[in-house]
Amino acid sequence: MRRRTIATSTVLFVCATTALTACSGSGSGTAAKDSAAPQTPAAVSPAAAAPKDPNADLTGGQILTNSLKVTRQATSLHLKADIADAKEGASKMDLSLDTKGDCTGTIAQGKDTVAIIKIGKTVYLRPQGTSKWTKTNTASADGKDLASVCDLNNFLGGFQGEEDTEAKKGATTKVDGLPAIVLTEKDGNESYTMDVATSGKPYLLKMVTVGGDSPGTLAFSHFGEPVHAVAPIRSSLAA
């Protein structure tokens, strides 16, 4: 059972937030776009016209394993997280990031919220309530932690699936308008609810953890879309 590793990946981000807020001086939109409206098939029988449920012959464990495999292959995504970590406290993230290490968005820990833009080895930070961005780089001590925040490869490293998962299939639902199937699983005092896309690639769209040391919600969208990380204008940089 490796659902915990997904939450652990987020906790690593939460821990890095401490360094982020310290060195700084202190949206979500729709999910990934699907294909265009269904086309009318030519000369098919009524029986053939009804698409087969891609998960009809799969167990909940197989659906989850496939979903984690596909999600690990994403080159970029948008992450919204709301985690109540037992050690680090409440943290929130609203971040677009990719496998190149670029990112843009906000990270909050407790009452502190910091906007972050990372382009290559350059990092820009702006604490909430200020108008100036602080410029740093990943070669600095704090920059190394900041680099991990924006590393999608680092985050997706926790998305490991196993054939023996006991995830159970549930009802269908929609996540930001996308059709999905609900999977549930329990591991000790932790319970997981996972929504897997049933249209297009079977990405993991949402995961809710109840109980344990890091309960909270992770939501994923905009898979494979460019991360528009743009440097702030020079006049907005702190001296």
N, C-alpha and C positions, 0 to 999 in steps of 0.2 A: 504494500500500500504506500503510494508516494504522493498522495494529495498534499501531505504536509510539506513536501519540498517546494511546491508552488507557493504556498504561504511563506515559506522560509526565504524564497527569492525576494519576495516583497519586503520581508523584515530586513534583509540586507540593505534594501533601498531606504528603509526607515532609519536604520542605524547611520547610514551615510548622510541622512538629513541633518543629524546633529552637527556634523562638520560643516555642512552647507550653510546652516543658519549662523554658525559661529563665525565663519570666515567672511560672511556677508555683513557682519556688523549688526547684527541684531540683538477649451471647451469642447461640451463634448460632441454635439452634433449627432448625426446618424452613424450607424455602423457601416461596415464595408458595403459598397454598392454591389447589387446583384446584376444579373443580366437583364436585358430589356424584356418587355412584355412577352409572354409566351406566344410563339408562332403557331398558326394553325397547321397541323400536319396534313399532308396530302394523301388522300386515299388510304385511310386506315379504318379498321373496324372499331366499333364502339369499345370493345374490350381493350384493344391496343391503345386507345386514346387516353386512357387513365394511367398516369405515370405510377410506377411502382415505388412504394416507400423504400428508400435506400437503406433504411435500418430495420426493415421488416424481419430479415433473417439473421440479424446480429443481436448478440447479448448486450446488456448495458456495459459490461466490461470491454467488449470489443469496440463498441462505439466510442468509449472514452479513450481507449488506447489509440485508436485511429485519429481521434481529435487532437490528442496531445502531440502525436507525431506530425500532423499537418501544421499545428500551431507553432511547433518548434522551427518549422521551415520558413516562417514569415520573415521577410526582410525588413519590415517596419510595422508599427501598429500604434494605436492610441490607447493609453492605459488610464483608467480612472480607478483609484483605490481609496478605500476608507477602512483603515486598520486600527484596532485598539490593542496594541502590543502590550503585554504585561510588564515589560521592562522599559520600553521606550515611550510608552504612552500613546495617545491618539495621534495618528498621522494620516494625511490625505495627499493624494497625488493626482494631477491632471496633466499628463505628459505624453507628447508624441516623441517616439524615439526609433532609431533604426540600428541595423547591424554594423553600420560604419561608426557608430558612437555619437552621432549628432542627435540633439534633442531640443525641445522647446516646450515650455509649460510652467506649471507651478508645483511646488512641494510645500506642504505645511506640517509642522509639528507643534502640537499644543496651540498656542496663540500666535506663533510665528509662521508667516507665509513668505516664501521667497520665489520670485520669478527667475527662471534659469534659461539660458540659451547656450548651447555648446555647439561649436563649429570646429571640427578638427581638434586641435589641441588648445583652442581658445575657449574660455568659459566666461560668460557674463552673468552677473547676479544683481538682482534688485529687490531688496526687502520691501514688504508691503508698507505703504505710507511714505515712501521716498520716491523722488523723481529721477535719481541718478543711478546708473548702472556701474558696478564695480567689475573691472576686467582682471582676470587671472588666467592661469594656464595649468595644464595637467601635469607639468613638471614640478609644481610646488607641492608641499606636503598635503595641503588641503585639496589641491587639484586632483590628486590621485583618487580621493574619495568621491569627488565630483564626477570623475570619469566613469566610475562604477555605476553611478546613478543613471547615466545616459547609455550604458552598454546593454543593448537588447540581447546580445549573445549571453551576457552574464545572467540576465533575468530569465531567459528561456531555458537556461541550463537546468532549472528546477522542474521543467515540464517533462517528466519522465513517466511513461506509461508502463503497465505491467499486464501480462496476459491473465494473471490470477486476480485482478481487481474484482471486487464484489459489487461494483456499481449496478444499480437497478434502474431499469427503464420506467419512466413515469409518463405524465401527460405531455401534450405538446403545448407550446407557448410562443410568445413573440418577444424578442429583445430589440428594442428600437425599431420595430416594424419587421424584423427578420424572423422567419419561422424557425423554431428550434424545438429540440426534445429535451425534457428535463431528466437528469440522472441524479440519483441520490446514493450516498455511501456514508458509512459510519466507521470510525476508527477510534476505539476507546471512548473518551469523552468528547470527541470532535465529530460533528456531523457536517456533511458537505452536500450542497445542492449545486449542480453544474448544468448550464444550458449550452447545448451544442447545436450549431447551425445545421439545418436539414436542407438548405438550398445553397447551391454552390459548394465550395469546399467546407468540410465539417470543422470549422474553427470553433474553439472554445470561446463563447461570447460572454459568459458570466459565471462567476463562482462565488458562492456565499458559504462562509465557514462560521459555524456556531460552536462555542465551547473552545477549550484549549487555551494556549497562551497568546494566540494571534487571531482572534475572531474578526470578521469583517467581510467586505465585499470587494471583488475585483471585477472590472468590466473592460472588455477588449473590443476594439473596433478599428476601422480604417486600415485593415490589413493590406500591406503592399503599397500603400499610398506614399507619395513623397513627404518627407518631413521638411517643412518650410522654416528652417532655422536661419534667420537673417540677423546679422549684426546690428545693434542699435546705432543710430546716427551719432556722429562724433560729439555733437553738442550735449548729448544726454549722458555722456560718460563722466564719472567722477574724476576730479583732477588727481 
